[in-house]
Amino acid sequence: MGTDQRRDEERKKLRVSALDAPFQVVLVEPEIPPNTGSVARTCAATSSPLHLIEPLGFRLDEHSIRRAGLDYWHLVDVRVHAHWNAFEAATAGTRLHLFSANATRSYLEADFEPGDALVFGRESVGLPETLLAAHPSRVWGIPTSGAVRSLNLSNAVSIVLFEALRRNGGLDGAFTGL
């Protein structure tokens, strides 16, 4: 066994048990493959299913996934839905949290519970206004102090998902190694 391989085996990883009812990450009509790839990696790291609502701004065939650098794709529970209504039918009864750069309430006020769906929109325009209007009490935003229009999609997903996990014990439990 080589020195580098031995060093990798000796290095401990910080791990935690997954929630019994994981948070579900939902991307509505994502446009940019590397953003979706980054979100997929976060989903793999947190055992969170990833729902993709079509149309997508990219193809999901093996060549396209490999070319986009989505090297964690095989570790993610990916569920593709032809449209929003198909997603709703497949996840009936799931509580929604919709995220918008135009929200008036902070995600820090959200009442996250395991199994909830965290819903994010297209990189260019966000979630459709009709969807936001249909769920006004479930719309949240990430406060910023700078002049940027919004945060990168994959960053927004990470911020919200890890806060939801933190609040619900998804970052507690049986840690192994350090």
C-alpha positions in Angstrom: 0.0 0.0 0.0 1.4 3.4 -1.0 2.0 6.3 1.4 -0.8 8.4 -0.1 -3.3 5.6 0.0 -2.3 4.8 3.7 -2.7 8.5 4.6 -6.2 8.6 3.0 -7.3 5.5 4.9 -5.9 7.0 8.2 -7.7 10.3 7.7 -11.0 10.3 9.5 -14.1 11.7 8.0 -16.8 13.6 9.9 -20.0 11.7 9.3 -23.5 11.9 10.7 -26.6 9.6 10.4 -29.1 10.6 7.8 -32.6 11.8 8.8 -35.4 9.2 8.6 -37.4 11.6 6.5 -34.8 13.6 4.5 -35.4 17.1 3.2 -36.2 17.0 -0.5 -34.5 19.5 -2.8 -36.6 20.7 -5.8 -35.2 22.6 -8.7 -37.8 24.0 -11.0 -36.6 24.2 -14.6 -32.9 24.5 -13.8 -30.8 26.0 -16.6 -27.1 25.6 -15.8 -25.6 22.1 -15.6 -22.7 23.0 -13.1 -25.2 24.5 -10.7 -27.4 21.4 -10.8 -24.2 19.3 -10.4 -23.2 21.3 -7.3 -26.7 20.9 -5.9 -26.6 17.1 -6.7 -23.3 16.8 -4.8 -24.9 18.6 -1.8 -27.8 16.2 -2.0 -25.4 13.2 -2.1 -23.6 14.6 1.0 -26.9 15.0 2.9 -28.8 12.0 1.7 -31.5 14.3 0.3 -33.5 13.4 -2.8 -33.2 15.8 -5.7 -36.3 16.5 -7.8 -35.8 18.1 -11.2 -38.9 19.8 -12.8 -38.8 19.9 -16.6 -38.0 21.5 -18.9 -34.3 21.4 -18.0 -31.7 23.6 -19.6 -29.5 20.6 -20.3 -29.7 16.9 -21.1 -29.4 14.1 -18.5 -27.9 11.5 -20.8 -24.6 9.9 -19.5 -22.4 11.8 -21.9 -23.9 15.2 -20.9 -23.7 14.4 -17.2 -20.0 13.3 -17.4 -19.2 16.4 -19.6 -20.7 18.7 -17.0 -18.6 17.2 -14.3 -21.5 15.7 -12.4 -19.3 13.0 -10.8 -21.6 12.4 -7.8 -24.7 11.9 -9.9 -24.8 8.1 -9.3 -24.9 8.8 -5.5 -28.1 11.0 -5.7 -31.7 9.9 -5.6 -32.7 12.0 -8.7 -36.4 12.2 -9.6 -37.4 13.9 -12.8 -40.9 15.3 -13.2 -42.4 16.4 -16.5 -43.9 19.5 -14.9 -44.9 21.0 -11.6 -48.3 19.2 -11.5 -46.5 15.9 -11.9 -44.2 16.7 -9.0 -47.2 17.7 -6.8 -49.0 14.4 -7.7 -45.8 12.4 -6.9 -45.3 14.1 -3.5 -48.9 14.8 -2.4 -49.0 15.9 1.2 -45.4 17.1 1.3 -45.0 20.6 2.9 -43.4 23.1 0.6 -40.9 25.9 1.2 -40.4 28.1 -1.8 -37.4 30.4 -2.1 -37.3 33.7 -3.9 -35.0 36.6 -4.1 -38.1 38.8 -3.8 -39.4 37.2 -0.6 -40.3 39.5 2.3 -39.6 36.9 5.0 -36.2 35.3 5.9 -35.6 31.5 5.7 -34.5 31.9 9.3 -38.2 32.2 10.2 -39.2 29.1 8.3 -40.6 26.1 10.2 -38.6 23.4 8.6 -39.6 19.8 9.4 -38.0 16.6 8.1 -39.5 15.5 4.8 -40.3 19.0 3.7 -39.6 20.0 0.1 -37.2 23.0 -0.4 -38.2 24.5 -3.8 -35.9 26.7 -5.9 -36.4 28.3 -9.3 -34.5 28.9 -12.5 -31.2 30.7 -12.3 -32.4 33.5 -14.6 -35.9 34.3 -13.3 -36.5 32.3 -10.1 -39.9 30.6 -9.5 -43.0 31.4 -11.5 -45.1 34.2 -9.9 -48.2 31.9 -10.1 -46.4 29.3 -8.0 -45.3 31.9 -5.4 -48.9 33.4 -5.4 -50.4 30.0 -4.8 -48.3 29.5 -1.6 -47.8 33.0 -0.1 -47.3 31.7 3.5 -44.5 29.3 2.3 -42.2 31.8 0.5 -38.9 32.6 2.0 -35.7 34.4 1.0 -32.1 34.6 2.1 -31.2 38.1 3.3 -28.3 39.8 1.7 -26.7 43.2 2.5 -24.9 43.7 -0.8 -26.2 45.0 -4.2 -26.3 41.6 -5.9 -29.6 40.5 -7.5 -29.5 37.1 -5.8 -27.2 34.3 -4.7 -26.0 31.5 -6.9 -28.6 28.7 -7.0 -26.2 26.0 -5.5 -25.1 28.4 -2.7 -28.8 29.2 -1.9 -29.6 25.4 -1.7 -26.7 24.7 0.6 -27.5 27.6 2.9 -31.1 26.6 3.3 -30.6 22.8 3.4 -27.9 22.9 6.1 -30.0 25.3 8.2 -33.0 22.9 7.9 -30.7 20.0 8.9 -29.2 21.9 11.7 -32.5 22.7 13.2 -33.8 19.2 12.9 -30.9 17.2 14.3 -29.6 16.3 10.9 -26.2 17.5 11.9 -26.2 15.9 15.3 -25.9 12.3 16.3 -23.3 9.6 15.8 -20.3 11.5 14.5 -17.4 9.3 13.5 -13.9 10.5 13.3 -12.5 14.0 13.1 
